[in-house]
Amino acid sequence: MCHSGRVDFAVHSREVGPATVIAVSGELDIHTAPDLAEVLSPALAAGQPVVVDLTDVTFMDSSGLSVFVTALKRAREAGTSLGLVIAEPRVMRVFSITGIDTLIDIHATLDSALAAT
């Protein structure tokens, strides 16, 4: 199910084993970050592991990063895990230059992220 009316952005959620996988595509910015937060919040509140697949994200700004910092806090409060899948170097750079990559589990593939849950 697409949770955004924007053509260049989509977020879909599905269950894979014990985890919720949230796949994001397009540009994650100030306009689309609230759409992702709206999907992430109840998934984390459910207390099961969450993996956010950012493989198809082409751009991410600080608004997207803020969503993940908040999500990490909520995951810890719920006693669950949050993992990310990042393939795009420009997206990974946002996490690495801020040091957030040392706080959130980041994987190169969805399979490796799911195996870590």
C-alpha positions as CSV (number, residue, x, y, z in Angstrom):
1,M,0.0,0.0,0.0
2,C,1.4,3.4,-0.9
3,H,1.1,6.0,1.8
4,S,2.0,9.0,-0.2
5,G,0.3,10.9,-3.0
6,R,3.7,11.9,-4.4
7,V,4.8,10.2,-7.6
8,D,8.5,10.3,-6.6
9,F,8.0,8.7,-3.2
10,A,6.4,5.5,-1.9
11,V,6.5,3.6,1.4
12,H,5.2,0.0,1.8
13,S,5.0,-2.2,4.8
14,R,4.9,-6.0,5.0
15,E,5.5,-8.8,7.5
16,V,8.5,-11.0,6.9
17,G,8.8,-13.7,9.5
18,P,8.9,-12.0,12.9
19,A,9.9,-8.6,11.4
20,T,8.1,-5.7,9.8
21,V,9.8,-4.6,6.6
22,I,9.2,-1.1,5.4
23,A,10.3,-0.4,1.9
24,V,10.9,3.2,0.9
25,S,11.5,4.5,-2.6
26,G,12.2,7.9,-4.1
27,E,13.3,11.0,-2.3
28,L,13.1,11.1,1.5
29,D,13.0,14.8,2.4
30,I,11.0,17.4,4.4
31,H,7.9,16.7,2.3
32,T,8.0,12.9,2.6
33,A,9.6,12.2,6.0
34,P,6.2,12.5,7.8
35,D,4.8,9.8,5.6
36,L,7.6,7.4,6.6
37,A,7.2,8.4,10.3
38,E,3.5,7.6,10.1
39,V,4.3,4.1,9.0
40,L,7.3,3.5,11.3
41,S,5.6,4.6,14.5
42,P,3.0,1.9,14.8
43,A,5.4,-0.8,13.5
44,L,7.8,0.1,16.3
45,A,5.0,0.3,18.9
46,A,4.1,-3.3,18.1
47,G,7.4,-4.4,19.6
48,Q,8.6,-6.6,16.8
49,P,11.8,-6.0,14.9
50,V,11.6,-3.4,12.1
51,V,13.8,-3.3,9.0
52,V,13.6,-0.2,6.8
53,D,14.7,-1.0,3.2
54,L,16.2,2.2,1.7
55,T,17.6,0.4,-1.3
56,D,15.4,2.5,-3.7
57,V,15.9,5.8,-1.9
58,T,17.7,8.2,-4.3
59,F,18.0,11.2,-2.0
60,M,17.7,11.8,1.8
61,D,18.1,15.0,3.7
62,S,18.3,15.8,7.5
63,S,14.5,15.4,7.7
64,G,14.8,11.7,6.9
65,L,17.7,11.4,9.3
66,S,15.5,12.9,12.0
67,V,12.9,10.2,11.4
68,F,15.4,7.5,12.0
69,V,16.9,9.1,15.2
70,T,13.3,9.2,16.6
71,A,12.6,5.7,15.4
72,L,15.8,4.4,17.1
73,K,14.6,6.0,20.4
74,R,11.2,4.4,20.0
75,A,12.7,1.0,19.2
76,R,14.8,1.1,22.3
77,E,11.8,2.1,24.4
78,A,9.8,-0.7,23.0
79,G,12.6,-3.2,23.5
80,T,12.9,-4.1,19.8
81,S,15.4,-3.6,17.0
82,L,15.6,-1.2,14.1
83,G,17.8,-2.1,11.1
84,L,18.3,-0.3,7.8
85,V,19.2,-1.5,4.3
86,I,21.2,1.1,2.4
87,A,22.7,0.6,-1.0
88,E,23.0,4.2,-2.3
89,P,26.4,5.8,-1.3
90,R,24.8,9.3,-1.1
91,V,22.2,8.0,1.4
92,M,24.9,6.2,3.4
93,R,26.9,9.4,3.5
94,V,24.2,11.2,5.4
95,F,24.4,8.6,8.1
96,S,28.2,8.4,8.2
97,I,29.0,12.1,8.3
98,T,26.6,12.5,11.3
99,G,27.9,9.4,13.1
100,I,24.4,7.9,13.2
101,D,25.8,4.9,11.4
102,T,27.5,3.9,14.6
103,L,24.1,3.8,16.4
104,I,21.8,2.1,13.9
105,D,22.4,-1.3,12.4
106,I,23.0,-0.8,8.7
107,H,23.1,-3.6,6.2
108,A,23.9,-3.8,2.5
109,T,21.1,-6.3,1.7
110,L,17.6,-7.1,3.0
111,D,18.6,-10.7,3.6
112,S,21.5,-9.7,5.9
113,A,19.2,-7.2,7.8
114,L,16.6,-9.9,8.3
115,A,19.2,-12.4,9.5
116,A,20.3,-10.0,12.1
117,T,16.8,-9.5,13.6
